[in-house]
Amino acid sequence: MSQSEQVQRFDLQAHSVYSDGELPPEQVVEAAAAAGVELLALTDHDTIEGVPAALAAGAMHGIRVIPAVEISAIDIDHQPACELHILGYNIAHDASEVKARLQSFVEDRRRRTLRMADALRELGFALDEEAIEARVAAGRSIGRLHLAEGALARPQNAERLRAEGIADVGDFIRAYLVEGTPAFRMRETPTIAEAVEMIHSAGGVAIWAHPFWDFEDAADVEATIIRFQALGIDGVEAFYITHTAEQTAGIVKICEERQLLMTGSTDFHGPRNSIFSRFLGFKTYGFRPNLGPLAGS
């Protein structure tokens, strides 16, 4: 096990076909259990549709599953404004008002994704229009993964992709669909404050996900943690598969000083993902996580 021994082996971020993951929730839980995970969170983007199936699978495989969601939110106070992810744990996933709030976020996500699809077409890319339209018609979440898959699936893009050194969906997303690239489009809602408020109103715990995936500068991360704590954030995902020992130590120091929770994950997306393909792949570098109420009994 790559993380220090804990009462429970945890991995608190994973994705299913309900957002940008490869597997249905039941298979995500099965894979986590097979890897030795004891405490898991299914954190699909802006949706809790997969939570009931994950909870049922958890009971079957003897693994505790936390009802959770990953909300894409706009940090309007950062210069320039940017999109970050807030994890909501222990939320009342069966409450109608929670579902309604999340559905509004899903609709904004869909509109943003379709704007990015338009931008890709303007840049000369063909897309798998049938697959995109099928997800939209079914009311399913659609995101950057699906646009990247749609571009890679079209043979008329093959020569251009080879010339640009784009071999998989990760390459395509980094080249065209992240901030600072030609086809990226910003979401309109929610703000960080609205995401945190929504999670708390659902009885949940709000955690800033993978800080050093979004920012490179340690001072920027520290300043952001301080700002987010003023907005009510409960903790930070200190332990993450791409975080270095130095980055982790810096987050731990801030969280300990400010009495914030410290969680961790591999951010599982599926066995074929080039980075996020296995559970328990993150390191704690000898530091002790602070899961607070998420640890359970």
C-alpha positions as semicolon CSV with decimal commas, in nm:
position;residue;x (nm);y (nm);z (nm)
1;M;0,000;0,000;0,000
2;S;0,148;0,334;-0,106
3;Q;-0,015;0,540;0,166
4;S;0,057;0,522;0,536
5;E;-0,146;0,271;0,735
6;Q;-0,485;0,403;0,839
7;V;-0,785;0,254;1,013
8;Q;-0,944;0,244;0,667
9;R;-0,784;0,235;0,327
10;F;-0,957;0,521;0,151
11;D;-0,979;0,662;-0,200
12;L;-1,218;0,954;-0,203
13;Q;-1,259;1,047;-0,566
14;A;-1,377;0,822;-0,847
15;H;-1,583;0,864;-1,163
16;S;-1,830;0,647;-1,352
17;V;-2,010;0,657;-1,686
18;Y;-2,248;0,908;-1,533
19;S;-1,979;1,172;-1,595
20;D;-1,636;1,112;-1,749
21;G;-1,551;0,768;-1,616
22;E;-1,517;0,446;-1,815
23;L;-1,712;0,203;-1,594
24;P;-2,065;0,191;-1,447
25;P;-2,082;0,261;-1,072
26;E;-2,111;-0,106;-0,979
27;Q;-1,786;-0,187;-1,158
28;V;-1,609;0,114;-1,007
29;V;-1,695;-0,016;-0,660
30;E;-1,596;-0,370;-0,756
31;A;-1,257;-0,249;-0,883
32;A;-1,202;-0,046;-0,565
33;A;-1,287;-0,343;-0,344
34;A;-1,053;-0,566;-0,544
35;A;-0,773;-0,313;-0,487
36;G;-0,828;-0,319;-0,111
37;V;-1,017;0,008;-0,073
38;E;-1,233;0,014;0,240
39;L;-1,373;0,369;0,214
40;L;-1,473;0,501;-0,128
41;A;-1,649;0,804;-0,273
42;L;-1,813;0,811;-0,614
43;T;-1,771;1,173;-0,721
44;D;-1,919;1,216;-1,066
45;H;-1,917;1,567;-1,205
46;D;-2,225;1,767;-1,104
47;T;-2,440;1,456;-1,070
48;I;-2,539;1,199;-0,808
49;E;-2,719;0,966;-1,049
50;G;-2,470;0,687;-0,990
51;V;-2,470;0,707;-0,609
52;P;-2,758;0,464;-0,537
53;A;-2,598;0,193;-0,750
54;A;-2,260;0,257;-0,587
55;L;-2,410;0,231;-0,238
56;A;-2,577;-0,099;-0,326
57;A;-2,253;-0,234;-0,474
58;G;-2,064;-0,121;-0,166
59;A;-2,293;-0,326;0,056
60;M;-2,241;-0,626;-0,170
61;H;-1,861;-0,598;-0,171
62;G;-1,816;-0,499;0,192
63;I;-1,685;-0,149;0,118
64;R;-1,825;0,173;0,266
65;V;-1,928;0,421;-0,003
66;I;-1,976;0,789;0,077
67;P;-2,251;0,971;-0,118
68;A;-2,059;1,241;-0,301
69;V;-2,028;1,472;-0,601
70;E;-1,759;1,681;-0,769
71;I;-1,883;2,028;-0,858
72;S;-1,709;2,237;-1,122
73;A;-1,719;2,595;-0,995
74;I;-1,586;2,933;-1,099
75;D;-1,335;3,112;-0,878
76;I;-1,440;3,466;-0,962
77;D;-1,194;3,619;-0,714
78;H;-0,888;3,466;-0,878
79;Q;-0,716;3,675;-1,143
80;P;-0,793;3,568;-1,404
81;A;-1,113;3,386;-1,309
82;C;-1,074;3,011;-1,337
83;E;-1,268;2,689;-1,301
84;L;-1,190;2,467;-1,000
85;H;-1,347;2,156;-0,850
86;I;-1,517;2,128;-0,512
87;L;-1,591;1,783;-0,372
88;G;-1,907;1,741;-0,167
89;Y;-1,913;1,442;0,071
90;N;-2,192;1,293;0,282
91;I;-2,455;1,488;0,092
92;A;-2,825;1,405;0,113
93;H;-2,820;1,243;-0,231
94;D;-3,187;1,147;-0,227
95;A;-3,321;1,495;-0,141
96;S;-3,524;1,653;-0,423
97;E;-3,380;2,001;-0,364
98;V;-3,026;1,865;-0,393
99;K;-3,110;1,692;-0,720
100;A;-3,267;2,013;-0,852
101;R;-2,962;2,226;-0,768
102;L;-2,727;1,976;-0,925
103;Q;-2,943;1,950;-1,234
104;S;-2,902;2,324;-1,289
105;F;-2,524;2,275;-1,269
106;V;-2,546;1,986;-1,518
107;E;-2,740;2,206;-1,759
108;D;-2,473;2,475;-1,739
109;R;-2,204;2,210;-1,791
110;R;-2,388;2,084;-2,098
111;R;-2,421;2,433;-2,245
112;R;-2,051;2,500;-2,187
113;T;-1,955;2,170;-2,349
114;L;-2,167;2,244;-2,654
115;R;-1,998;2,585;-2,684
116;M;-1,664;2,403;-2,684
117;A;-1,796;2,165;-2,949
118;D;-1,881;2,466;-3,166
119;A;-1,530;2,601;-3,112
120;L;-1,375;2,270;-3,219
121;R;-1,581;2,270;-3,537
122;E;-1,466;2,625;-3,609
123;L;-1,109;2,502;-3,567
124;G;-1,173;2,243;-3,836
125;F;-1,234;1,928;-3,632
126;A;-1,500;1,675;-3,720
127;L;-1,684;1,528;-3,420
128;D;-1,884;1,212;-3,358
129;E;-2,210;1,402;-3,375
130;E;-2,433;1,098;-3,318
131;A;-2,263;1,006;-2,990
132;I;-2,282;1,364;-2,862
133;E;-2,646;1,404;-2,964
134;A;-2,735;1,070;-2,803
135;R;-2,597;1,178;-2,464
136;V;-2,775;1,514;-2,486
137;A;-3,104;1,350;-2,587
138;A;-3,078;1,104;-2,298
139;G;-3,018;1,386;-2,050
140;R;-2,677;1,244;-1,962
141;S;-2,383;1,452;-1,848
142;I;-2,153;1,559;-2,131
143;G;-1,805;1,697;-2,086
144;R;-1,459;1,738;-2,232
145;L;-1,393;1,364;-2,235
146;H;-1,682;1,308;-2,474
147;L;-1,568;1,584;-2,709
148;A;-1,215;1,442;-2,713
149;E;-1,347;1,092;-2,780
150;G;-1,566;1,234;-3,055
151;A;-1,273;1,403;-3,226
152;L;-1,045;1,099;-3,198
153;A;-1,316;0,874;-3,341
154;R;-1,341;1,062;-3,670
155;P;-1,093;0,935;-3,936
156;Q;-1,081;1,274;-4,110
157;N;-0,898;1,413;-3,803
158;A;-0,634;1,138;-3,797
159;E;-0,363;1,305;-4,005
160;R;-0,393;1,633;-3,816
161;L;-0,383;1,460;-3,477
162;R;-0,071;1,264;-3,574
163;A;0,099;1,583;-3,692
164;E;0,018;1,751;-3,360
165;G;0,135;1,453;-3,154
166;I;-0,210;1,384;-3,011
167;A;-0,249;1,014;-2,937
168;D;-0,529;0,989;-2,680
169;V;-0,809;1,179;-2,508
170;G;-0,573;1,322;-2,246
171;D;-0,351;1,471;-2,517
172;F;-0,652;1,621;-2,693
173;I;-0,799;1,773;-2,377
174;R;-0,465;1,929;-2,281
175;A;-0,419;2,069;-2,633
176;Y;-0,767;2,210;-2,690
177;L;-1,003;2,191;-2,391
178;V;-0,828;2,332;-2,083
179;E;-0,790;2,695;-1,983
180;G;-0,562;2,885;-2,219
181;T;-0,628;2,657;-2,517
182;P;-0,826;2,744;-2,833
183;A;-1,155;2,565;-2,769
184;F;-1,189;2,612;-2,393
185;R;-1,499;2,795;-2,274
186;M;-1,566;2,896;-1,913
187;R;-1,871;2,784;-1,719
188;E;-2,122;3,044;-1,607
189;T;-2,231;2,891;-1,276
190;P;-2,186;2,808;-0,989
191;T;-1,926;3,019;-0,811
192;I;-1,708;2,860;-0,541
193;A;-1,924;3,022;-0,272
194;E;-2,241;2,883;-0,432
195;A;-2,092;2,534;-0,458
196;V;-1,985;2,535;-0,093
197;E;-2,326;2,667;0,017
198;M;-2,504;2,398;-0,185
199;I;-2,292;2,121;-0,030
200;H;-2,349;2,252;0,322
201;S;-2,722;2,293;0,263
202;A;-2,724;1,925;0,163
203;G;-2,564;1,834;0,496
204;G;-2,225;1,769;0,337
205;V;-1,857;1,844;0,374
206;A;-1,686;2,066;0,111
207;I;-1,328;1,989;0,000
208;W;-1,113;2,166;-0,261
209;A;-0,995;1,899;-0,505
210;H;-0,637;1,851;-0,634
211;P;-0,496;2,204;-0,582
212;F;-0,170;2,144;-0,767
213;W;-0,348;2,000;-1,065
214;D;-0,491;2,348;-1,118
215;F;-0,208;2,572;-0,991
216;E;0,169;2,537;-1,009
217;D;0,269;2,806;-0,761
218;A;0,264;2,711;-0,391
219;A;0,190;3,070;-0,286
220;D;-0,114;3,071;-0,516
221;V;-0,238;2,748;-0,358
222;E;-0,192;2,882;-0,005
223;A;-0,371;3,209;-0,084
224;T;-0,657;3,017;-0,244
225;I;-0,697;2,785;0,056
226;I;-0,719;3,088;0,284
227;R;-0,979;3,254;0,059
228;F;-1,181;2,935;0,034
229;Q;-1,180;2,885;0,410
230;A;-1,341;3,228;0,440
231;L;-1,613;3,096;0,206
232;G;-1,670;2,797;0,435
233;I;-1,458;2,523;0,278
234;D;-1,400;2,235;0,519
235;G;-1,076;2,094;0,383
236;V;-0,839;2,022;0,097
237;E;-0,750;1,715;-0,107
238;A;-0,392;1,718;0,016
239;F;-0,301;1,369;-0,104
240;Y;-0,335;1,321;-0,479
241;I;-0,178;1,098;-0,738
242;T;0,010;1,383;-0,912
243;H;0,110;1,577;-0,597
244;T;0,480;1,571;-0,512
245;A;0,617;1,528;-0,162
246;E;0,694;1,901;-0,146
247;Q;0,348;2,000;-0,264
248;T;0,182;1,762;-0,019
249;A;0,391;1,889;0,271
250;G;0,293;2,246;0,192
251;I;-0,078;2,168;0,189
252;V;-0,052;1,964;0,509
253;K;0,119;2,252;0,688
254;I;-0,152;2,499;0,588
255;C;-0,434;2,259;0,678
256;E;-0,286;2,179;1,017
257;E;-0,239;2,548;1,096
258;R;-0,593;2,630;0,990
259;Q;-0,757;2,311;1,126
260;L;-0,885;2,197;0,788
261;L;-0,959;1,840;0,685
262;M;-0,710;1,659;0,459
263;T;-0,839;1,394;0,217
264;G;-0,684;1,201;-0,069
265;S;-0,759;1,015;-0,390
266;T;-0,630;0,860;-0,709
267;D;-0,918;1,023;-0,903
268;F;-1,007;0,692;-1,069
269;H;-1,155;0,727;-1,420
270;G;-1,112;0,373;-1,551
271;P;-0,851;0,108;-1,628
272;R;-0,765;0,256;-1,968
273;N;-0,699;0,609;-1,842
274;S;-0,335;0,711;-1,889
275;I;-0,305;0,862;-1,537
276;F;-0,613;0,788;-1,325
277;S;-0,638;0,412;-1,379
278;R;-0,586;0,242;-1,042
279;F;-0,699;0,276;-0,684
280;L;-0,471;0,354;-0,386
281;G;-0,218;0,512;-0,620
282;F;-0,163;0,830;-0,418
283;K;0,096;0,882;-0,144
284;T;0,072;1,050;0,194
285;Y;0,452;1,084;0,225
286;G;0,431;0,991;0,593
287;F;0,171;1,254;0,682
288;R;-0,151;1,154;0,856
289;P;-0,476;1,239;0,673
290;N;-0,754;1,408;0,867
291;L;-1,082;1,278;0,732
292;G;-1,290;1,412;1,020
293;P;-1,654;1,303;0,988
294;L;-1,579;1,112;0,666
295;A;-1,383;0,846;0,854
296;G;-1,699;0,712;1,017
297;S;-1,680;0,443;1,280
